[in-house]
Amino acid sequence: MTINDAQQEVDNWIKTIGVRYFSELTNMAILTEEVGELARIIARKYGDQSFKNNEAAADLGDEMADVLWVLICLANQTGVNLTEALQKNIEKKSNRDADRHKNNDKLKD
């Protein structure tokens, strides 16, 4: 599935099953909530915290997909083509950071 396919599939789902998009502000709040849920799993799996009894089955991929879903909703609502935006962003980072990370002593082994 391409990013464009994902944007279309989410849009179709929203219009047929989800009834309509939540407002952009509501979706921004939901995105923040979903990122928090993702952060909780990462903090417990890769950080110093331990899982609570009811969190052991937490699915990292599912939480990432939740974040992506809401981000796609926001893109659809605001007319952002995520494929084009990502391509421009990669180009921007490639030009801006061409030598930056290579010259960062903190990143050297």
VMD Tcl script that draws the C-alpha trace (Angstrom):
set ca {
  {0.00 0.00 0.00}
  {1.36 3.41 -0.94}
  {0.88 6.52 1.18}
  {-1.59 7.77 -1.43}
  {-3.48 4.46 -1.23}
  {-3.59 4.81 2.55}
  {-4.99 8.34 2.31}
  {-7.70 7.13 -0.07}
  {-8.53 4.06 2.02}
  {-8.85 6.08 5.23}
  {-11.01 8.63 3.42}
  {-13.28 5.88 2.08}
  {-13.55 4.31 5.54}
  {-14.41 7.62 7.16}
  {-17.11 8.35 4.58}
  {-18.69 4.89 4.66}
  {-18.18 3.55 8.19}
  {-17.03 6.50 10.24}
  {-19.87 8.77 9.03}
  {-17.65 11.89 8.87}
  {-14.31 13.23 10.00}
  {-14.00 14.57 13.51}
  {-13.00 18.23 13.54}
  {-9.35 19.03 12.93}
  {-8.98 20.17 16.52}
  {-10.49 16.95 17.85}
  {-8.22 14.90 15.60}
  {-5.20 16.86 16.82}
  {-6.15 15.99 20.40}
  {-6.65 12.34 19.40}
  {-3.25 12.32 17.66}
  {-1.64 13.59 20.85}
  {-3.40 10.87 22.84}
  {-2.28 8.16 20.41}
  {1.34 9.38 20.49}
  {1.14 9.18 24.29}
  {-0.03 5.57 24.10}
  {2.85 4.78 21.75}
  {5.29 6.53 24.10}
  {4.01 4.48 27.04}
  {4.78 1.20 25.26}
  {8.22 2.36 24.16}
  {9.04 3.60 27.67}
  {8.13 0.21 29.09}
  {9.62 -1.99 26.37}
  {12.84 -0.07 25.69}
  {13.10 2.26 28.67}
  {13.36 1.83 32.39}
  {9.68 1.39 33.22}
  {8.02 -2.01 33.51}
  {4.67 -3.05 32.09}
  {1.65 -3.09 34.35}
  {-0.25 -6.40 34.46}
  {-2.89 -5.27 31.96}
  {-0.32 -3.78 29.53}
  {1.67 -6.92 28.76}
  {-0.16 -7.54 25.48}
  {0.39 -3.99 24.19}
  {1.01 -4.04 20.44}
  {3.65 -1.54 19.31}
  {2.68 -1.85 15.64}
  {-0.99 -1.29 16.38}
  {-0.19 1.87 18.32}
  {2.00 3.14 15.46}
  {-0.86 2.42 13.07}
  {-3.23 4.42 15.30}
  {-0.86 7.40 15.10}
  {-0.59 7.03 11.32}
  {-4.39 6.73 10.96}
  {-5.08 10.01 12.74}
  {-2.22 11.75 10.94}
  {-3.72 10.60 7.63}
  {-7.12 11.92 8.75}
  {-5.59 15.32 9.45}
  {-3.81 15.31 6.10}
  {-7.02 14.44 4.28}
  {-8.97 17.12 6.11}
  {-6.43 19.83 5.42}
  {-5.66 18.91 1.82}
  {-2.11 17.69 2.41}
  {-0.77 15.09 -0.02}
  {1.48 13.11 2.33}
  {3.48 11.55 -0.51}
  {4.45 14.97 -1.85}
  {5.00 16.36 1.65}
  {7.27 13.47 2.62}
  {9.27 13.74 -0.62}
  {9.80 17.48 -0.03}
  {10.73 16.82 3.59}
  {13.33 14.19 2.65}
  {14.81 16.59 0.09}
  {14.92 19.39 2.68}
  {16.65 17.18 5.24}
  {19.07 15.79 2.65}
  {20.16 19.28 1.61}
  {20.23 20.77 5.10}
  {21.90 17.84 6.83}
  {24.19 16.52 4.09}
  {27.24 16.62 6.38}
  {25.72 17.56 9.72}
  {25.36 14.06 11.15}
  {28.56 12.73 9.59}
  {30.46 15.48 11.41}
  {28.73 14.96 14.75}
  {31.23 13.43 17.17}
  {28.34 12.30 19.39}
  {27.20 9.88 16.69}
  {30.57 8.25 16.09}
  {31.22 4.86 17.66}
}
mol new
graphics top color blue
foreach p $ca { graphics top sphere $p radius 0.5 }
foreach p [lrange $ca 0 end-1] q [lrange $ca 1 end] { graphics top cylinder $p $q radius 0.2 }
display resetview
